[in-house]
Amino acid sequence: MSKNPFLHKMYKKLFEISTKKKGIEFSVDNEIGYGFYVGHPYGITINAKAIIGNNVNIHKGVTIGQENRGKRKGTPCIGNNVWIGVNATIVGNVVIGNDVLIAPNTYINCDIPDHSIVFGNPCIVKHADNATKDYINRAV
């Protein structure tokens, strides 16, 4: 991101226009690591306070959102090498570990350990070494 205030404002405006056109809601101020990949950029919502690690892939209809009350009040922190399938939802102050595959239509409101495959609602977690092998697109 440019430190020049004019370029920053211009970039921010172009970003807003392009995301609205695709129905994507996330902030230019999000903390997102390198290698972030969006498979199908439609209907995606990422809370401005969410933290996303390196080599994370997300797909159409994904929500990474805030919980406003209760023991999970806050926003998610997503680790490195995470693949998030179509229409998956991750909410609250949860930690998604490294090398995690989240299946389509999965609802997550709990911490997920490293090297896991997660599916369902409520989510079911299975340990799997190299869970995202051959799934991560354009890893850096």
C-alpha positions as CSV (number, residue, x, y, z in Angstrom):
1,M,0.0,0.0,0.0
2,S,1.3,3.4,-0.9
3,K,2.3,5.9,1.8
4,N,1.3,8.7,-0.5
5,P,-2.1,10.0,0.9
6,F,-3.4,10.8,-2.6
7,L,-2.5,7.4,-4.0
8,H,-3.9,5.6,-0.9
9,K,-7.2,7.4,-1.4
10,M,-7.3,6.6,-5.1
11,Y,-6.4,2.9,-4.4
12,K,-9.1,2.7,-1.7
13,K,-11.7,4.2,-4.1
14,L,-10.8,1.8,-6.9
15,F,-10.9,-1.1,-4.4
16,E,-14.4,-0.1,-3.2
17,I,-15.7,0.1,-6.7
18,S,-14.3,-3.3,-7.8
19,T,-15.5,-5.1,-4.6
20,K,-19.0,-3.7,-4.8
21,K,-19.3,-4.8,-8.4
22,K,-18.6,-8.4,-7.4
23,G,-20.6,-8.3,-4.1
24,I,-17.5,-8.6,-2.0
25,E,-17.3,-7.0,1.4
26,F,-13.9,-6.5,2.9
27,S,-11.7,-3.7,3.8
28,V,-8.5,-2.4,2.3
29,D,-7.3,-2.3,5.9
30,N,-7.8,-6.1,6.5
31,E,-4.7,-7.9,7.7
32,I,-4.2,-10.4,4.9
33,G,-1.0,-12.4,4.2
34,Y,0.7,-13.1,0.9
35,G,-0.7,-15.7,-1.5
36,F,-4.4,-14.9,-0.8
37,Y,-6.5,-16.4,-3.5
38,V,-10.2,-15.9,-4.3
39,G,-11.5,-18.8,-6.5
40,H,-14.9,-17.2,-7.4
41,P,-15.2,-13.6,-6.3
42,Y,-18.9,-13.3,-5.5
43,G,-20.8,-12.9,-2.3
44,I,-17.8,-12.9,0.0
45,T,-17.8,-11.1,3.4
46,I,-14.7,-10.6,5.5
47,N,-14.9,-8.5,8.6
48,A,-12.4,-5.7,8.7
49,K,-10.9,-7.0,12.0
50,A,-10.4,-10.6,10.8
51,I,-6.8,-11.7,10.4
52,I,-5.9,-14.0,7.5
53,G,-2.6,-15.8,7.1
54,N,-0.5,-16.7,4.1
55,N,-1.7,-18.9,1.2
56,V,-5.4,-18.8,2.1
57,N,-7.9,-19.7,-0.6
58,I,-11.5,-18.7,-0.3
59,H,-14.5,-19.3,-2.6
60,K,-17.9,-18.0,-3.5
61,G,-20.3,-17.2,-0.6
62,V,-17.7,-17.4,2.2
63,T,-18.4,-15.3,5.4
64,I,-15.6,-14.5,7.9
65,G,-17.5,-12.6,10.5
66,Q,-17.7,-11.1,13.9
67,E,-19.6,-12.4,16.9
68,N,-20.9,-9.5,19.0
69,R,-21.6,-11.2,22.3
70,G,-20.9,-14.3,24.3
71,K,-17.7,-16.3,25.0
72,R,-16.6,-16.1,21.3
73,K,-17.1,-12.3,21.0
74,G,-14.6,-11.0,18.4
75,T,-13.4,-12.0,14.9
76,P,-11.5,-15.0,13.5
77,C,-7.8,-15.4,13.0
78,I,-7.1,-17.8,10.2
79,G,-3.7,-19.5,9.9
80,N,-1.5,-20.3,6.9
81,N,-2.3,-22.7,4.1
82,V,-6.1,-22.8,4.7
83,W,-8.6,-23.7,2.0
84,I,-12.2,-22.5,2.6
85,G,-14.9,-24.0,0.5
86,V,-18.0,-22.5,-1.1
87,N,-20.6,-21.0,1.4
88,A,-18.5,-21.8,4.5
89,T,-19.0,-19.5,7.5
90,I,-16.4,-18.7,10.2
91,V,-17.6,-16.5,13.1
92,G,-16.4,-15.2,16.4
93,N,-13.0,-15.0,18.2
94,V,-11.8,-18.4,16.9
95,V,-8.4,-19.5,15.7
96,I,-8.2,-21.6,12.5
97,G,-4.8,-23.5,12.6
98,N,-2.3,-24.0,9.7
99,D,-3.0,-26.6,7.0
100,V,-6.7,-26.7,7.4
101,L,-9.3,-27.7,4.8
102,I,-12.8,-26.3,5.4
103,A,-15.4,-28.1,3.3
104,P,-18.2,-26.3,1.5
105,N,-21.2,-25.2,3.6
106,T,-19.3,-25.7,6.9
107,Y,-20.2,-23.5,9.9
108,I,-17.3,-22.9,12.3
109,N,-17.6,-21.1,15.7
110,C,-14.8,-23.0,17.6
111,D,-11.0,-23.3,17.4
112,I,-9.7,-25.7,14.8
113,P,-6.3,-27.3,15.3
114,D,-3.5,-27.5,12.7
115,H,-3.7,-30.3,10.1
116,S,-7.4,-30.7,10.1
117,I,-10.3,-31.3,7.7
118,V,-13.5,-29.6,8.9
119,F,-17.1,-30.2,7.6
120,G,-20.7,-29.9,8.6
121,N,-22.9,-27.9,10.9
122,P,-22.1,-28.3,13.8
123,C,-18.6,-28.7,12.5
124,I,-16.8,-32.1,12.6
125,V,-13.0,-32.0,12.8
126,K,-10.8,-34.8,11.6
127,H,-7.0,-34.8,11.8
128,A,-5.3,-35.1,8.4
129,D,-1.6,-34.6,7.7
130,N,-1.2,-32.4,4.6
131,A,-4.9,-31.6,4.7
132,T,-4.6,-29.0,2.0
133,K,-2.1,-30.8,-0.3
134,D,-3.2,-30.2,-3.9
135,Y,-5.9,-27.8,-2.8
136,I,-4.0,-24.5,-2.3
137,N,-3.9,-22.5,-5.5
138,R,-1.0,-20.2,-6.3
139,A,0.9,-20.7,-3.1
140,V,3.7,-18.3,-2.6
